[in-house]
């Protein structure tokens, strides 16, 4: 991590309404109102997935309600996380989330934030406040690979300090508005899921019908010259990447079904010649070899390119439409076959040799293939329009959330009450409490 600007300066120079405060509020460093505890560097040799010991919250679990990792060893009580604790992921996106799982341990690169005194600061108010400040720090944090966040930076965040009763009124108003938005967003996601289900149902009605017909042949990839399977993509080094030349195709491109857009990497033409067996052309079908699950598929529609690691290419015969292959490979029967040739625990990958031998698809004539592709495309087009409407609705909901928070943090969401204790007096009380506070002793627990 490289953060060359102090959090106070970031906030002072920001024009974001999410970092604003009302004129009669104060600011206070987060460490003055909350205890910030870094996770421990527990030994991975004592990790397990068998449920032995204590659940262990790793950075990937921030925002989840459970973890698959357990730790069987000694730990300190200060690293115990309870249901409702606020957690911050300190790598990547700097995400804040409330833990809603079982009592667990705090692993390294995750920190816990607990309000020191509920009579000075409302923890739910803090939960709503934190993310915009972390986002502002994230934006100005440079990194070669993954961005990192320090607990010192978190502690230095100059967060708003309204009078405590106003904090509570703000929380109540935010949660009332957000509950309505939650319901609206749930409806939009359900509608989006129904649109996807409609396409799947259409696809299944077609291909389940084909497999029920005894007259329909199946072709395996090593039979009938139905298709040629290229090796999975080349393991290139970052040092091989160029700003121009022959484009590269990554697993993420197949998943998005977008090729040649912004962010495309290239290799030198001479290097591409060395990787001739990994070249792909428009009309080739590409499959992801790894993932959870693997088997994302798309027709490549860009200029001649080179596939990178964990991509498989299929080149269909003249009597097999690439678009038909894509639909057939997404049918449940094909997915079950792909799952049967997938190996690995931590990293699930398709076994290419078994894929060649075992995965087979219904073989029908070209006119039938065209009809199948056309019928599924019609349903998919309707589903895309519905999904786009849902996506726009979700974007509007996200905008409304930001507007609600901006109004809340600028003191415009709820009315001020002249009888509230002044924020300046509250700030003095916090300072006095800090001066009188003593550090709590650390206790070690033996598993």
C-alpha positions as CSV (number, residue, x, y, z in Angstrom):
1,X,0.0,0.0,0.0
2,X,1.1,3.5,-0.7
3,X,-1.1,6.3,0.8
4,X,0.8,9.5,0.7
5,X,-2.1,11.7,1.8
6,X,-3.4,11.8,5.4
7,X,-7.1,10.8,5.9
8,X,-7.7,14.3,7.3
9,X,-6.4,15.9,4.1
10,X,-8.4,13.5,1.9
11,X,-11.6,14.5,3.7
12,X,-10.7,18.2,3.7
13,X,-10.1,18.2,-0.1
14,X,-13.1,16.0,-0.9
15,X,-16.3,17.4,-2.6
16,X,-18.2,14.2,-2.0
17,X,-21.5,14.9,-0.1
18,X,-20.9,11.5,1.6
19,X,-18.0,13.1,3.5
20,X,-19.7,16.2,4.5
21,X,-21.0,17.2,7.9
22,X,-23.5,19.7,9.2
23,X,-22.3,23.1,10.4
24,X,-22.9,22.4,14.1
25,X,-21.3,19.0,14.1
26,X,-17.7,18.1,15.0
27,X,-15.3,15.6,13.6
28,X,-13.4,13.0,15.6
29,X,-10.7,10.5,14.7
30,X,-12.3,7.0,14.6
31,X,-9.8,5.7,17.2
32,X,-11.1,8.1,19.8
33,X,-14.6,6.5,19.7
34,X,-13.8,3.0,18.7
35,X,-11.4,0.1,19.4
36,X,-9.7,-1.2,16.3
37,X,-8.4,-4.7,16.5
38,X,-6.2,-6.3,13.8
39,X,-6.6,-10.0,13.1
40,X,-3.9,-12.4,14.1
41,X,-1.5,-14.2,11.8
42,X,-2.8,-17.7,12.7
43,X,-0.7,-20.6,11.4
44,X,-2.2,-22.1,8.2
45,X,-1.0,-25.5,9.3
46,X,-3.7,-25.4,12.0
47,X,-6.5,-24.5,9.5
48,X,-9.1,-27.1,8.5
49,X,-12.4,-27.5,6.7
50,X,-13.7,-30.2,9.0
51,X,-15.2,-28.0,11.6
52,X,-12.5,-28.6,14.2
53,X,-11.8,-25.7,16.6
54,X,-13.1,-22.1,16.1
55,X,-14.5,-20.7,12.9
56,X,-11.9,-18.4,11.3
57,X,-12.9,-15.2,9.5
58,X,-10.7,-14.5,6.5
59,X,-10.8,-11.5,4.3
60,X,-13.0,-13.3,1.8
61,X,-15.6,-13.8,4.5
62,X,-16.2,-10.1,5.2
63,X,-19.8,-9.5,4.2
64,X,-20.7,-13.2,4.6
65,X,-22.5,-14.9,7.4
66,X,-20.3,-17.9,7.7
67,X,-16.8,-19.2,7.0
68,X,-15.7,-22.6,5.8
69,X,-12.3,-22.3,7.5
70,X,-11.6,-23.4,11.1
71,X,-8.6,-22.9,13.4
72,X,-7.5,-25.5,15.9
73,X,-5.0,-23.8,18.1
74,X,-4.2,-21.2,20.8
75,X,-5.7,-17.7,20.4
76,X,-6.1,-14.5,22.4
77,X,-9.6,-13.4,23.6
78,X,-9.2,-10.0,21.8
79,X,-9.3,-11.9,18.4
80,X,-12.8,-13.3,19.1
81,X,-15.5,-11.9,16.9
82,X,-19.2,-12.0,18.1
83,X,-22.4,-11.7,16.1
84,X,-23.0,-8.1,15.2
85,X,-19.3,-6.9,15.2
86,X,-18.2,-4.5,12.5
87,X,-15.4,-5.9,10.3
88,X,-13.2,-4.2,7.7
89,X,-11.4,-6.0,4.9
90,X,-7.9,-4.5,4.7
91,X,-7.0,-5.7,1.2
92,X,-8.7,-5.1,-2.1
93,X,-11.9,-3.1,-1.8
94,X,-11.7,-2.0,1.9
95,X,-15.2,-3.3,2.6
96,X,-17.0,-2.8,5.9
97,X,-19.7,-5.2,6.9
98,X,-21.4,-6.4,10.1
99,X,-20.6,-10.0,11.0
100,X,-23.8,-12.1,11.2
101,X,-22.3,-15.5,11.9
102,X,-21.3,-17.6,14.8
103,X,-18.6,-16.7,17.3
104,X,-15.3,-16.8,15.4
105,X,-11.7,-15.7,15.3
106,X,-10.3,-12.7,13.4
107,X,-7.6,-13.6,10.9
108,X,-4.9,-11.3,9.6
109,X,-5.9,-8.6,7.0
110,X,-9.3,-8.2,8.7
111,X,-9.9,-5.8,11.5
112,X,-12.8,-5.4,14.0
113,X,-14.2,-2.0,15.0
114,X,-16.1,-1.7,18.3
115,X,-17.5,1.5,19.6
116,X,-15.9,2.2,23.0
117,X,-18.9,3.9,24.7
118,X,-22.4,3.7,23.4
119,X,-23.3,6.8,25.4
120,X,-21.0,8.8,23.1
121,X,-21.4,7.2,19.7
122,X,-24.0,5.0,18.0
123,X,-22.5,1.9,16.4
124,X,-25.1,1.6,13.7
125,X,-24.5,5.2,12.8
126,X,-20.8,4.3,12.5
127,X,-21.7,1.4,10.2
128,X,-23.4,3.7,7.8
129,X,-20.6,6.3,8.0
130,X,-17.5,4.2,7.4
131,X,-17.8,2.9,3.9
132,X,-17.6,6.3,2.1
133,X,-14.5,7.2,4.0
134,X,-12.9,3.9,3.2
135,X,-13.8,4.4,-0.5
136,X,-12.1,7.8,-0.4
137,X,-8.9,6.2,1.0
138,X,-9.1,3.4,-1.5
139,X,-9.3,5.8,-4.4
140,X,-6.0,7.5,-3.4
141,X,-4.2,4.3,-2.4
142,X,-1.7,3.1,-5.1
143,X,-0.7,-0.5,-5.5
144,X,1.2,-2.7,-7.9
145,X,-1.1,-5.6,-7.3
146,X,-3.6,-5.5,-4.4
147,X,-4.3,-2.4,-2.4
148,X,-3.7,-2.6,1.3
149,X,-5.1,-0.7,4.3
150,X,-3.5,-0.1,7.7
151,X,-5.3,0.1,11.0
152,X,-3.5,3.4,11.6
153,X,-5.3,4.9,8.5
154,X,-8.6,3.5,9.8
155,X,-8.0,5.0,13.2
156,X,-7.2,8.4,11.7
157,X,-10.4,8.7,9.7
158,X,-12.1,12.0,10.7
159,X,-15.7,10.8,11.0
160,X,-18.7,13.0,11.8
161,X,-19.7,13.5,15.4
162,X,-23.3,14.7,15.6
163,X,-25.1,14.9,19.0
164,X,-25.9,11.4,20.2
165,X,-29.7,11.8,20.0
166,X,-29.3,13.1,16.5
167,X,-27.2,10.1,15.6
168,X,-30.1,7.9,16.8
169,X,-32.7,9.9,14.8
170,X,-30.5,9.6,11.7
171,X,-30.1,5.9,12.1
172,X,-33.9,5.4,12.5
173,X,-34.6,7.5,9.4
174,X,-31.9,5.7,7.3
175,X,-33.2,2.3,8.3
176,X,-36.8,3.3,7.5
177,X,-35.8,4.5,4.0
178,X,-33.4,1.5,3.4
179,X,-36.0,-1.0,4.4
180,X,-38.2,0.2,1.6
181,X,-35.3,0.1,-0.8
182,X,-34.4,-3.4,0.4
183,X,-37.9,-4.6,-0.5
184,X,-37.8,-2.9,-3.9
185,X,-34.3,-4.3,-4.7
186,X,-35.4,-7.8,-3.6
187,X,-38.3,-7.6,-6.1
188,X,-36.0,-6.5,-8.9
189,X,-33.5,-9.3,-8.2
190,X,-36.3,-11.8,-8.2
191,X,-37.5,-10.5,-11.5
192,X,-34.0,-10.7,-12.9
193,X,-33.7,-14.2,-11.7
194,X,-37.0,-15.1,-13.3
195,X,-35.7,-13.8,-16.7
196,X,-32.6,-16.0,-16.4
197,X,-34.8,-18.9,-15.4
198,X,-36.9,-18.4,-18.5
199,X,-33.9,-18.8,-20.8
200,X,-32.8,-21.9,-18.9
201,X,-36.3,-23.4,-19.1
202,X,-36.4,-22.8,-22.9
203,X,-33.0,-24.4,-23.3
204,X,-33.9,-27.4,-21.2
205,X,-37.2,-28.0,-23.0
206,X,-35.2,-28.2,-26.2
207,X,-32.3,-30.4,-25.1
208,X,-34.2,-32.7,-22.8
209,X,-36.5,-33.4,-25.8
210,X,-33.5,-34.2,-27.9
211,X,-32.0,-36.6,-25.5
212,X,-35.4,-38.4,-25.2
213,X,-35.4,-39.1,-28.9
214,X,-33.7,-42.4,-29.7
215,X,-33.2,-41.4,-33.3
216,X,-31.0,-38.5,-32.4
217,X,-27.2,-39.2,-32.5
218,X,-24.8,-37.9,-30.0
219,X,-21.3,-36.9,-31.0
220,X,-18.3,-37.0,-28.7
221,X,-15.4,-34.7,-29.3
222,X,-13.2,-37.4,-30.5
223,X,-15.7,-38.9,-32.9
224,X,-17.1,-37.9,-36.3
225,X,-14.8,-34.9,-36.6
226,X,-17.6,-33.0,-34.9
227,X,-15.1,-30.6,-33.4
228,X,-11.4,-30.2,-32.8
229,X,-10.3,-29.5,-29.2
230,X,-7.3,-27.3,-28.8
231,X,-5.1,-27.3,-25.7
232,X,-6.1,-25.1,-22.9
233,X,-4.5,-21.7,-23.0
234,X,-0.8,-20.9,-22.6
235,X,0.8,-20.0,-19.3
236,X,2.2,-16.6,-20.2
237,X,4.2,-14.4,-17.9
238,X,3.3,-10.8,-17.1
239,X,6.5,-9.8,-18.7
240,X,5.2,-11.2,-22.0
241,X,2.3,-8.7,-22.1
242,X,2.4,-5.8,-24.6
243,X,0.3,-2.7,-25.3
244,X,-0.2,-3.8,-28.8
245,X,0.2,-6.9,-31.0
246,X,-1.9,-10.1,-30.9
247,X,-4.7,-9.9,-28.4
248,X,-5.0,-12.3,-25.4
249,X,-8.1,-13.9,-24.1
250,X,-8.5,-14.5,-20.4
251,X,-11.0,-16.6,-18.4
252,X,-12.7,-13.3,-17.3
253,X,-13.4,-12.4,-21.0
254,X,-15.2,-15.7,-21.6
255,X,-17.3,-15.2,-18.5
256,X,-18.3,-11.7,-19.6
257,X,-18.6,-12.8,-23.2
258,X,-16.7,-9.6,-24.2
259,X,-13.6,-9.7,-26.3
260,X,-11.2,-7.0,-27.4
261,X,-12.6,-4.2,-25.1
262,X,-10.8,-1.8,-22.8
263,X,-8.1,-3.5,-20.8
264,X,-7.2,-6.0,-23.5
265,X,-3.6,-7.3,-23.2
266,X,-1.5,-8.3,-26.1
267,X,1.6,-10.4,-27.0
268,X,4.3,-9.7,-29.6
269,X,3.5,-11.4,-33.0
270,X,6.7,-13.5,-32.7
271,X,5.6,-14.8,-29.3
272,X,2.1,-15.5,-30.8
273,X,3.8,-17.6,-33.5
274,X,5.4,-19.8,-30.7
275,X,1.9,-20.3,-29.3
276,X,0.2,-21.3,-32.6
277,X,-1.7,-24.2,-31.0
278,X,-3.2,-21.7,-28.6
279,X,-4.5,-19.3,-31.3
280,X,-8.2,-18.8,-31.6
281,X,-10.2,-17.3,-34.5
282,X,-13.7,-15.9,-34.8
283,X,-16.2,-18.7,-34.6
284,X,-14.2,-20.8,-32.1
285,X,-16.0,-21.8,-29.0
286,X,-14.2,-21.0,-25.7
287,X,-14.8,-22.7,-22.4
288,X,-13.4,-21.9,-19.0
289,X,-11.4,-24.7,-17.5
290,X,-11.5,-23.5,-13.9
291,X,-13.9,-21.8,-11.6
292,X,-16.8,-22.5,-9.3
293,X,-18.1,-24.1,-11.3
294,X,-16.0,-24.2,-14.5
295,X,-17.7,-24.4,-17.9
296,X,-18.6,-20.8,-18.8
297,X,-18.8,-20.8,-22.6
298,X,-18.9,-18.2,-25.4
299,X,-18.4,-17.9,-29.2
300,X,-15.2,-15.9,-29.8
301,X,-16.0,-13.0,-32.2
302,X,-12.8,-11.0,-32.2
303,X,-9.6,-10.8,-34.2
304,X,-7.2,-13.7,-34.1
305,X,-5.9,-14.1,-30.6
306,X,-4.1,-16.3,-28.1
307,X,-6.0,-18.0,-25.2
308,X,-4.3,-17.8,-21.8
309,X,-4.2,-20.4,-19.0
310,X,-7.4,-22.2,-18.1
311,X,-9.2,-21.5,-21.4
312,X,-10.3,-24.4,-23.7
313,X,-11.0,-23.8,-27.4
314,X,-13.4,-25.9,-29.6
315,X,-13.4,-25.6,-33.4
316,X,-16.6,-27.0,-34.8
317,X,-16.9,-28.9,-38.0
318,X,-18.8,-27.3,-41.0
319,X,-22.0,-29.2,-40.1
320,X,-22.0,-27.9,-36.5
321,X,-22.9,-24.3,-35.6
322,X,-20.7,-22.7,-33.0
323,X,-23.8,-21.0,-31.5
324,X,-25.5,-24.5,-31.2
325,X,-22.4,-25.8,-29.3
326,X,-22.7,-22.9,-26.9
327,X,-26.4,-23.7,-26.2
328,X,-25.8,-27.4,-25.9
329,X,-22.9,-26.9,-23.5
330,X,-25.1,-24.8,-21.2
331,X,-27.8,-27.5,-21.0
332,X,-28.1,-29.3,-17.7
333,X,-27.0,-32.6,-19.3
334,X,-23.8,-31.1,-20.6
335,X,-23.1,-29.3,-17.3
336,X,-23.4,-32.7,-15.5
337,X,-20.9,-34.2,-17.8
338,X,-18.5,-31.3,-17.3
339,X,-18.9,-31.6,-13.6
340,X,-18.0,-35.3,-13.9
341,X,-14.6,-34.4,-15.4
342,X,-13.9,-31.6,-12.9
343,X,-11.2,-32.3,-10.3
344,X,-9.7,-30.4,-7.4
345,X,-10.9,-29.1,-4.0
346,X,-9.4,-25.6,-3.5
347,X,-9.3,-24.9,-7.3
348,X,-11.8,-26.8,-9.4
349,X,-10.6,-27.5,-12.9
350,X,-11.7,-29.5,-15.9
351,X,-9.6,-32.5,-16.8
352,X,-9.0,-31.9,-20.5
353,X,-8.2,-35.6,-21.3
354,X,-11.5,-36.8,-19.7
355,X,-13.3,-33.9,-21.3
356,X,-12.3,-35.2,-24.7
357,X,-13.5,-38.7,-24.0
358,X,-16.6,-38.3,-21.9
359,X,-18.4,-35.1,-22.9
360,X,-20.9,-35.6,-25.7
361,X,-23.7,-33.6,-27.1
362,X,-26.9,-34.2,-29.2
363,X,-26.2,-34.2,-32.9
364,X,-28.9,-32.8,-35.2
365,X,-28.9,-31.4,-38.7
366,X,-28.0,-27.8,-39.5
367,X,-31.6,-26.7,-40.0
368,X,-32.6,-28.1,-36.6
369,X,-29.5,-26.4,-35.1
370,X,-30.5,-23.1,-36.6
371,X,-34.1,-23.4,-35.3
372,X,-32.9,-24.2,-31.8
373,X,-30.5,-21.3,-31.7
374,X,-33.2,-19.0,-33.1
375,X,-35.8,-20.0,-30.6
376,X,-33.5,-19.7,-27.6
377,X,-32.2,-16.4,-28.9
378,X,-35.8,-15.0,-29.0
379,X,-36.4,-15.9,-25.4
380,X,-32.9,-14.6,-24.4
381,X,-33.6,-11.3,-26.1
382,X,-36.8,-10.8,-24.0
383,X,-35.0,-11.9,-20.9
384,X,-32.2,-9.4,-21.6
385,X,-34.6,-6.5,-21.9
386,X,-36.3,-7.5,-18.6
387,X,-32.9,-7.9,-17.0
388,X,-31.7,-4.5,-18.3
389,X,-34.8,-2.9,-16.7
390,X,-34.1,-4.6,-13.5
391,X,-30.4,-3.5,-13.6
392,X,-31.4,0.1,-14.2
393,X,-33.8,-0.1,-11.3
394,X,-31.1,-1.4,-9.0
395,X,-28.8,1.4,-10.2
396,X,-31.5,3.9,-9.3
397,X,-31.9,2.3,-5.9
398,X,-28.2,2.5,-5.3
399,X,-28.3,6.2,-6.2
400,X,-31.2,6.7,-3.8
401,X,-29.2,5.1,-1.0
402,X,-26.3,7.5,-1.7
403,X,-28.7,10.4,-1.7
404,X,-30.2,9.3,1.6
405,X,-26.7,9.0,3.2
406,X,-25.6,12.3,1.8
407,X,-28.6,14.0,3.3
408,X,-28.0,12.2,6.6
409,X,-24.3,13.2,6.9
410,X,-24.9,16.8,6.0
411,X,-27.6,17.1,8.7
412,X,-30.5,17.4,6.3
413,X,-32.2,14.0,6.8
414,X,-33.7,14.7,10.2
415,X,-34.4,17.9,12.1
416,X,-32.0,19.2,14.7
417,X,-33.2,19.5,18.3
418,X,-31.9,22.6,20.2
419,X,-32.2,20.6,23.4
420,X,-29.5,18.0,22.3
421,X,-26.2,18.1,23.9
422,X,-23.9,20.2,21.6
423,X,-21.5,18.2,19.5
424,X,-18.6,20.3,20.9
425,X,-19.5,19.3,24.4
426,X,-19.7,15.6,23.4
427,X,-16.3,16.0,21.8
428,X,-14.9,17.3,25.1
429,X,-16.5,14.4,27.0
430,X,-14.9,11.9,24.6
431,X,-11.5,13.5,25.1
432,X,-11.9,13.4,28.9
433,X,-13.0,9.7,28.8
434,X,-9.9,8.8,26.7
435,X,-7.6,10.6,29.2
436,X,-9.1,8.5,32.0
437,X,-9.2,5.2,30.2
438,X,-6.7,2.4,30.9
439,X,-5.8,-0.4,28.4
440,X,-7.5,-3.7,29.2
441,X,-5.4,-6.7,29.9
442,X,-5.0,-9.4,27.2
443,X,-6.1,-12.9,28.0
444,X,-4.9,-16.0,26.2
445,X,-7.2,-18.9,25.6
446,X,-5.8,-22.4,25.1
447,X,-7.8,-24.6,22.6
